[in-house]
Amino acid sequence: MNLMEAVKARRSIRRYHATSINDDQLECLLSAAQWAPSAHNRQPWRFTPLRSLSAKEALADAMGGKLRADRRKDGDDERIISADVQRSRARIVEAPLVIVVSMSLSDMDQYKDELRSNAEKVMAIQSTAMAVQNILLAATSIGLGACWMCAPLFCPDIVRSTLGLPADWEAQALVTVGAPANEGKPALRKPIALMTHTAD
């Protein structure tokens, strides 16, 4: 399919068939990611593909423990918490492929003032998000389903320690990937006119 077909066909697919993701498919996804634009062309994105059940279970259980602890602090009902944790775990463990997307500031510019330092970090975050979008579009273009999950933002240290990531890698997202078991929810978008301001 062409680009606009992939853009409009992409959906957040959360349920997959058990079919494995092969090396060529994984290479396609990561190659698309690395061709995303990035601030200063520093390419701050980092990827950790997980295909083994043990790796996915370890990550899901570690993140689930943090989710459970946070929800208990909020005073939520234990049954609701357990259901939420189980749902999140299933989404990770049952996906044939999970790509953990991190960013690193190691190659970004360094400043002494807080304003520019914060701006540089935002640029790295935006660059990494564009790499994620390329993964999602590439998955759609080769007939795979994918879903972007931001849960690692709530527990980057846990993700790092569980997966043994380098100290400068800060987890930003998970992308689950697989042969889609459904078509996802209908896509609804607000009129572009509501989101557009013309400056003369």
Residue pairs with C-beta under 8 A, 6 or more apart in sequence:
1 9
1 140
1 141
3 137
6 137
6 140
6 141
7 137
8 187
9 140
10 136
10 137
10 140
11 140
11 145
11 183
11 184
11 185
11 187
12 146
12 147
12 148
12 184
12 185
13 145
13 146
13 147
13 178
13 180
13 181
13 182
13 183
13 184
14 91
14 147
14 176
14 184
15 94
15 180
15 181
15 182
16 94
16 95
16 96
16 145
16 176
16 177
16 178
16 179
16 180
16 181
17 178
17 179
17 180
17 181
18 96
19 96
19 178
19 179
20 51
20 96
21 51
21 96
21 97
21 144
21 177
21 178
25 142
25 144
26 49
26 51
26 97
28 138
28 142
29 99
29 135
29 138
29 139
29 177
30 47
30 49
30 99
30 135
31 138
32 134
32 135
32 137
32 138
33 45
33 47
33 131
33 132
33 134
33 135
33 138
34 43
34 45
34 131
35 134
36 45
36 127
36 130
36 131
36 133
36 134
37 127
37 130
38 44
38 45
38 127
38 130
38 131
39 108
39 120
39 123
39 124
39 126
39 127
40 108
40 109
40 123
42 107
42 108
42 124
42 127
43 107
43 127
44 103
44 104
44 105
44 107
44 108
44 124
44 127
44 128
45 101
45 102
45 103
45 127
45 128
45 131
46 101
46 102
46 103
46 104
46 165
46 166
46 169
47 99
47 100
47 101
47 102
48 99
48 100
48 102
48 163
48 165
49 97
49 98
49 99
49 100
50 56
50 59
50 97
50 98
50 99
50 100
50 163
51 96
51 97
51 98
53 93
55 163
56 92
56 93
56 95
56 98
57 93
58 162
58 163
59 92
59 98
59 100
59 159
59 162
59 163
60 88
60 89
60 92
60 93
61 89
62 155
62 158
62 159
62 161
62 162
63 88
63 92
63 151
63 152
63 155
63 158
63 159
63 162
64 85
64 88
64 89
65 158
66 154
66 155
66 158
67 81
67 84
67 85
67 88
67 151
67 154
67 155
68 81
68 82
68 85
70 154
71 80
71 81
71 84
71 85
72 78
72 81
88 151
91 147
91 149
91 176
92 98
92 149
92 174
92 176
95 176
95 177
95 178
96 177
96 178
96 179
97 176
97 177
97 178
98 174
98 175
98 176
98 177
99 135
99 174
99 175
99 177
100 152
100 159
100 163
100 165
100 171
100 173
100 174
101 128
101 131
101 132
101 135
101 171
101 172
101 173
101 174
101 175
102 128
102 159
102 165
102 169
102 170
102 171
102 172
103 124
103 125
103 127
103 128
103 169
103 170
103 172
104 124
104 166
104 168
104 169
104 170
105 120
105 121
105 124
105 168
105 170
106 168
108 120
108 121
108 123
108 124
109 116
109 120
110 117
110 120
111 117
111 120
125 172
128 172
128 173
129 172
129 173
132 148
132 172
132 173
132 175
135 146
135 175
135 177
136 146
136 148
136 175
139 145
139 146
139 177
140 146
143 179
144 177
144 178
144 179
144 180
145 177
145 178
145 179
145 180
145 181
145 184
146 175
146 176
146 177
146 178
147 175
147 176
148 173
148 174
148 175
149 173
149 174
149 175
149 176
150 172
150 173
151 174
152 159
152 171
152 172
152 173
152 174
153 171
153 172
153 173
155 171
156 170
156 171
159 165
159 171
160 167
160 169
160 170
160 171
165 171
